[in-house]
Amino acid sequence: MTRVLAVTAGSHSVGVALLEPGDDPDAIRELAAETLDVEPGSSEAADTLRDFVGALPAPPDVVGHRLVHGGGLVAVPTVVDDALASALEEVADLAPQHDPPALALLAAARAELPGVPHYVCPDTAFHAALPPAAALLPLPAEWRERWGLHRYGFHGLSYAWASRRASVLLGRPRAALNLVIAHLGGGGSVCAVAGGLSVDTTMGMTPLDGIPMTKRSGAVDPGLLLWLLNGRLTLDALTEGLQAKSGLLGMSGGISDDTRELVASRDPAAAAALDAYAHAVRRAIGAMAASLPRLDALVFTGEIGWDQPEVRAAVCGELAVLGVQPLTGGNRDEDGVISTGGVPVLVVETKEEHQIALEVTAAARSVP
């Protein structure tokens, strides 16, 4: 059995898990796991990762690292050498909140486990075969060709796992399913999945695009951004505002970026932010459904999608046009169907570490 150490650097924490995939991909053994409540790019994160590795009874056979954006360098799980690690540093500004801390942890893990192969598993891989009509950006050809500009899409590890679990829960092969999957968390996006493949998604060239997130703006009128840059805001101020002060935090007037706190708040601004968020997610679900021949199921995943029934209910309450019926009830403690009629609505717990283990194991087996 191959033992995989999976490392996922999030916005504010690090997930590490030692996993053992078997012949059945849905029966992954979790030998050890921990969520490290540290800033992913900090020296503390590297130290804590080293402590986790040092406490293992034996080194893993292979290590897999979540990489949000591999630019044009990495489109599939890929073994990291010094040259690739250096090249990835050069494109890390495509995902400034995610790639630098992930690469810092990659360097720490490679130093701690020098004799073990390390793979980067890009979130963009799931979307690598997007149809040209979905991938093409409406920009000048010179720009697109010079900088390789196209729709990349993100949250791919989450979508791959959620589509696999939906197949099991519905008792239907992935090749026969048409799904809309909403990954709602600190970051958020929505994806149309046909036959296990991404055919459209809301994020584009960077993880700042698409639906509003907890602190990130999502898509904003580019004319508005140009207007702000025309003597009203500096580039640094605009960057900070879009990346860290927008989304739910901005729409609520600074009350909170946490949906749990907004749901509990009696402030009208909190309710307004939640209404706008649900509206944006509904609009994205409708857009993604338009890229499918039919809608077999709607799947919620991500921290908010999995654990916030009020948000799910608000989103589904006005999706009758897609055959989705209003939801009742609260949370489940396991993956499953949460609707009682119409198009099935599912919740799936995000397990990016498990998807990394599957992808890395398959990649390692293919090496001659």
VMD Tcl script that draws the C-alpha trace (Angstrom):
set ca {
  {0.00 0.00 0.00}
  {1.20 3.52 -0.83}
  {1.12 5.94 2.09}
  {0.54 9.51 0.96}
  {1.17 12.62 3.01}
  {-1.28 15.24 1.70}
  {-0.63 18.91 2.46}
  {-3.26 21.57 1.75}
  {-2.49 25.19 2.45}
  {-5.68 27.20 2.92}
  {-6.16 30.91 3.52}
  {-5.68 30.70 7.30}
  {-4.84 27.08 8.13}
  {-2.95 24.05 6.90}
  {-4.40 20.57 6.54}
  {-2.06 17.58 6.75}
  {-3.10 13.96 6.50}
  {-1.37 10.62 6.12}
  {-3.61 8.53 3.91}
  {-3.54 5.05 2.43}
  {-5.63 4.62 -0.73}
  {-6.68 1.04 -1.45}
  {-8.01 -0.73 -4.50}
  {-11.40 0.85 -3.82}
  {-10.91 4.62 -4.30}
  {-13.77 5.34 -1.92}
  {-12.20 3.37 0.93}
  {-9.23 5.56 1.84}
  {-7.66 4.84 5.22}
  {-6.81 7.92 7.26}
  {-3.78 7.02 9.36}
  {-3.20 10.48 10.85}
  {-4.66 13.91 10.22}
  {-4.49 17.38 11.69}
  {-5.64 20.89 10.85}
  {-2.92 23.32 11.82}
  {-4.41 26.65 12.88}
  {-1.46 28.71 11.68}
  {-0.80 31.16 8.86}
  {0.24 28.87 5.98}
  {3.22 30.97 4.87}
  {4.66 31.49 8.36}
  {7.72 29.90 9.90}
  {5.36 28.51 12.55}
  {3.51 26.59 9.82}
  {6.75 25.08 8.56}
  {7.78 24.14 12.12}
  {4.40 22.57 12.84}
  {4.53 20.59 9.60}
  {7.96 19.31 10.53}
  {6.64 18.30 13.96}
  {3.77 16.38 12.33}
  {6.15 14.56 10.01}
  {8.58 13.86 12.84}
  {5.84 12.21 14.90}
  {4.99 9.71 12.16}
  {6.22 6.15 12.82}
  {7.76 6.02 9.35}
  {8.19 8.47 6.44}
  {5.44 8.51 3.81}
  {6.05 6.93 0.43}
  {5.06 10.08 -1.42}
  {3.91 13.62 -0.62}
  {1.18 15.53 -2.43}
  {0.77 19.31 -2.16}
  {-2.29 21.30 -3.17}
  {-1.26 24.07 -5.58}
  {-3.99 26.55 -6.43}
  {-2.43 27.96 -9.61}
  {0.30 26.35 -11.66}
  {0.11 28.90 -14.46}
  {1.12 27.28 -17.72}
  {3.76 25.19 -15.96}
  {1.69 22.47 -14.30}
  {-1.55 21.03 -15.63}
  {-1.47 17.59 -13.98}
  {0.04 16.20 -10.75}
  {3.76 16.63 -11.28}
  {6.93 15.65 -9.45}
  {8.77 18.68 -8.12}
  {12.47 19.26 -8.67}
  {14.50 22.38 -7.96}
  {13.90 23.80 -11.43}
  {10.11 23.44 -11.20}
  {10.02 24.81 -7.66}
  {11.92 27.90 -8.84}
  {9.69 28.34 -11.89}
  {6.55 28.11 -9.76}
  {7.84 30.95 -7.60}
  {7.92 33.11 -10.74}
  {4.17 32.66 -11.38}
  {3.03 32.72 -7.75}
  {1.58 36.21 -8.19}
  {-1.29 34.66 -10.17}
  {-2.69 33.47 -6.82}
  {-0.99 35.77 -4.29}
  {-3.04 34.59 -1.31}
  {-2.51 30.91 -2.01}
  {0.60 29.99 -3.97}
  {3.34 31.69 -1.92}
  {2.36 29.95 1.37}
  {1.88 26.64 -0.43}
  {5.33 26.92 -1.99}
  {6.84 27.80 1.39}
  {5.37 24.61 2.84}
  {6.56 22.67 -0.20}
  {10.11 23.87 0.45}
  {9.86 22.93 4.14}
  {8.48 19.48 3.35}
  {11.14 18.81 0.70}
  {13.84 19.75 3.19}
  {12.30 17.48 5.85}
  {11.69 14.55 3.48}
  {14.43 14.84 0.83}
  {14.31 11.18 -0.19}
  {10.57 11.13 -0.89}
  {8.99 12.27 -4.18}
  {6.90 15.42 -3.82}
  {4.06 16.12 -6.23}
  {2.17 19.36 -6.76}
  {-1.52 18.80 -7.49}
  {-2.92 21.91 -9.20}
  {-6.52 22.94 -8.61}
  {-6.55 23.97 -12.27}
  {-6.06 20.38 -13.49}
  {-9.77 19.54 -13.22}
  {-10.54 22.35 -15.67}
  {-7.65 21.73 -18.07}
  {-9.97 20.37 -20.78}
  {-12.55 23.16 -20.64}
  {-14.30 23.57 -24.02}
  {-12.75 26.42 -26.03}
  {-15.96 28.45 -25.80}
  {-15.69 28.39 -22.00}
  {-11.93 28.92 -21.81}
  {-11.58 31.81 -24.27}
  {-11.37 35.25 -22.64}
  {-12.75 38.27 -24.55}
  {-9.41 40.07 -24.66}
  {-7.08 41.17 -27.47}
  {-5.36 38.23 -29.15}
  {-1.96 39.86 -28.59}
  {-2.50 39.84 -24.83}
  {-3.82 36.30 -24.78}
  {-0.92 34.95 -26.80}
  {1.78 36.91 -24.99}
  {0.71 35.97 -21.47}
  {-1.27 32.80 -22.01}
  {-4.52 34.37 -20.82}
  {-7.49 32.02 -20.59}
  {-10.02 30.68 -18.08}
  {-8.19 28.34 -15.73}
  {-10.83 27.57 -13.09}
  {-10.05 26.59 -9.50}
  {-11.23 24.40 -6.58}
  {-10.54 21.47 -8.89}
  {-9.55 19.03 -6.15}
  {-12.82 19.77 -4.36}
  {-14.86 19.38 -7.54}
  {-13.19 16.09 -8.44}
  {-13.94 14.67 -4.99}
  {-17.51 16.02 -4.90}
  {-18.34 14.60 -8.33}
  {-16.95 11.21 -7.26}
  {-19.02 11.23 -4.08}
  {-22.16 12.37 -5.93}
  {-21.83 9.37 -8.21}
  {-21.72 7.05 -5.20}
  {-24.59 8.77 -3.38}
  {-26.85 8.76 -6.45}
  {-25.88 5.24 -7.48}
  {-25.07 6.38 -11.02}
  {-21.78 6.34 -12.94}
  {-19.99 9.65 -13.23}
  {-19.99 9.32 -17.00}
  {-23.79 9.59 -16.98}
  {-24.14 12.53 -14.57}
  {-24.62 16.25 -15.25}
  {-23.95 18.21 -12.07}
  {-23.72 21.78 -10.89}
  {-21.37 21.91 -7.90}
  {-21.13 24.95 -5.65}
  {-17.92 25.13 -3.63}
  {-18.72 27.74 -0.98}
  {-16.05 28.56 1.57}
  {-13.52 31.28 2.25}
  {-13.10 31.17 -1.50}
  {-16.03 30.19 -3.65}
  {-16.93 29.16 -7.16}
  {-19.51 27.16 -9.07}
  {-18.80 24.53 -11.72}
  {-20.73 22.61 -14.39}
  {-19.58 18.99 -14.52}
  {-20.63 16.64 -17.33}
  {-19.45 13.04 -17.30}
  {-16.93 13.80 -14.58}
  {-15.36 16.65 -16.58}
  {-15.50 20.40 -16.02}
  {-17.33 22.11 -18.88}
  {-17.71 25.57 -17.32}
  {-16.82 27.38 -14.12}
  {-17.16 30.84 -12.63}
  {-13.52 31.60 -11.80}
  {-11.33 32.72 -14.65}
  {-7.64 33.54 -14.95}
  {-7.26 34.02 -11.18}
  {-9.08 33.02 -7.97}
  {-10.41 36.58 -7.62}
  {-13.07 36.06 -10.30}
  {-16.63 34.77 -10.03}
  {-19.02 34.87 -7.09}
  {-18.44 37.05 -4.00}
  {-16.44 35.27 -1.31}
  {-15.89 35.91 2.38}
  {-13.34 38.69 1.82}
  {-12.68 38.60 -1.93}
  {-14.88 40.57 -4.29}
  {-15.41 38.10 -7.09}
  {-16.28 39.57 -10.49}
  {-16.64 43.37 -10.53}
  {-17.42 45.71 -13.43}
  {-13.98 46.35 -15.01}
  {-15.10 49.87 -15.88}
  {-15.58 50.55 -12.18}
  {-12.05 49.33 -11.44}
  {-10.60 51.57 -14.15}
  {-12.55 54.50 -12.70}
  {-11.16 53.81 -9.22}
  {-7.61 53.59 -10.57}
  {-7.99 56.90 -12.37}
  {-6.68 59.02 -9.50}
  {-8.98 57.67 -6.76}
  {-7.14 54.60 -5.47}
  {-3.60 53.33 -5.82}
  {-3.02 49.88 -7.27}
  {-1.98 48.61 -3.82}
  {-5.12 50.00 -2.18}
  {-7.34 48.50 -4.87}
  {-5.59 45.14 -4.56}
  {-6.03 45.06 -0.79}
  {-9.66 46.12 -1.07}
  {-10.55 43.46 -3.63}
  {-8.59 40.66 -1.94}
  {-9.21 41.32 1.75}
  {-11.98 43.85 2.40}
  {-14.73 42.91 -0.04}
  {-17.15 39.98 -0.38}
  {-19.33 39.29 2.65}
  {-17.12 41.47 4.82}
  {-17.52 44.46 2.54}
  {-21.21 43.94 1.78}
  {-22.03 43.70 5.49}
  {-20.27 46.98 6.21}
  {-17.48 45.24 8.10}
  {-19.72 43.25 10.47}
  {-18.14 39.90 9.61}
  {-16.86 37.67 6.83}
  {-18.27 34.60 8.64}
  {-21.71 33.44 7.49}
  {-22.43 32.01 10.93}
  {-22.01 35.42 12.53}
  {-24.00 37.11 9.80}
  {-26.87 34.63 10.19}
  {-26.91 35.28 13.95}
  {-26.73 39.07 13.59}
  {-29.83 41.26 13.76}
  {-28.17 44.07 11.86}
  {-29.98 44.77 8.55}
  {-26.61 45.07 6.83}
  {-25.84 41.44 7.72}
  {-29.13 40.28 6.19}
  {-28.48 42.39 3.10}
  {-25.05 40.83 2.64}
  {-26.45 37.29 2.95}
  {-29.25 38.11 0.48}
  {-26.76 39.47 -2.05}
  {-24.48 36.45 -1.55}
  {-27.34 33.96 -2.09}
  {-28.47 35.91 -5.15}
  {-24.98 35.77 -6.66}
  {-24.68 32.02 -6.01}
  {-28.14 31.40 -7.54}
  {-27.19 33.40 -10.62}
  {-23.97 31.41 -10.98}
  {-25.82 28.10 -10.58}
  {-28.22 29.14 -13.34}
  {-25.35 30.11 -15.61}
  {-23.56 26.81 -15.02}
  {-26.76 24.82 -15.59}
  {-27.03 26.50 -19.01}
  {-23.78 24.74 -19.97}
  {-25.31 21.29 -19.35}
  {-27.77 19.25 -21.43}
  {-29.79 18.65 -18.25}
  {-29.37 19.00 -14.49}
  {-29.20 15.68 -12.62}
  {-28.20 17.12 -9.23}
  {-27.03 20.24 -7.42}
  {-24.14 19.63 -5.03}
  {-22.99 21.88 -2.19}
  {-19.47 21.55 -0.79}
  {-16.87 23.77 0.89}
  {-17.08 24.92 4.50}
  {-20.15 27.10 3.95}
  {-21.79 24.69 1.54}
  {-21.35 21.80 3.95}
  {-22.08 23.51 7.26}
  {-24.44 26.45 6.66}
  {-28.04 25.27 6.09}
  {-29.39 28.85 6.07}
  {-27.26 29.72 3.04}
  {-28.23 26.53 1.21}
  {-31.92 27.20 1.92}
  {-31.64 30.80 0.68}
  {-29.96 29.68 -2.52}
  {-32.39 26.83 -3.26}
  {-35.52 28.77 -2.27}
  {-35.65 30.50 -5.64}
  {-34.34 27.88 -8.05}
  {-37.67 26.40 -9.12}
  {-36.83 27.30 -12.72}
  {-34.17 24.57 -12.58}
  {-36.44 22.04 -10.88}
  {-34.86 22.58 -7.46}
  {-37.37 22.56 -4.61}
  {-37.05 24.60 -1.37}
  {-35.03 22.86 1.32}
  {-36.11 22.09 4.87}
  {-34.10 20.86 7.82}
  {-30.62 21.52 9.11}
  {-27.26 19.86 8.72}
  {-26.35 16.21 8.28}
  {-23.30 14.61 9.79}
  {-22.50 12.71 6.60}
  {-22.62 13.18 2.85}
  {-26.05 12.71 1.33}
  {-29.18 13.97 -0.39}
  {-30.88 16.82 1.52}
  {-33.86 17.43 -0.75}
  {-37.23 15.66 -0.72}
  {-38.38 16.31 -4.27}
  {-37.40 17.79 -7.60}
  {-33.79 17.81 -8.74}
  {-31.71 16.12 -6.00}
  {-29.68 18.47 -3.81}
  {-26.63 16.94 -2.13}
  {-24.09 17.98 0.46}
  {-20.56 16.60 0.28}
  {-17.85 17.30 2.83}
  {-14.73 18.76 1.24}
  {-11.87 16.26 1.35}
  {-9.16 17.69 -0.83}
  {-6.54 15.63 0.99}
  {-8.31 12.43 -0.09}
  {-8.43 13.59 -3.71}
  {-4.72 14.44 -3.53}
  {-4.02 10.92 -2.27}
  {-5.90 9.40 -5.21}
  {-4.21 11.63 -7.79}
  {-0.71 11.22 -6.40}
  {-1.07 7.46 -6.12}
  {-2.20 7.23 -9.75}
  {0.62 9.51 -10.90}
  {3.26 7.58 -8.95}
  {2.08 4.28 -10.39}
  {2.43 5.64 -13.93}
  {6.12 6.45 -13.44}
  {8.24 3.77 -15.17}
}
mol new
graphics top color blue
foreach p $ca { graphics top sphere $p radius 0.5 }
foreach p [lrange $ca 0 end-1] q [lrange $ca 1 end] { graphics top cylinder $p $q radius 0.2 }
display resetview
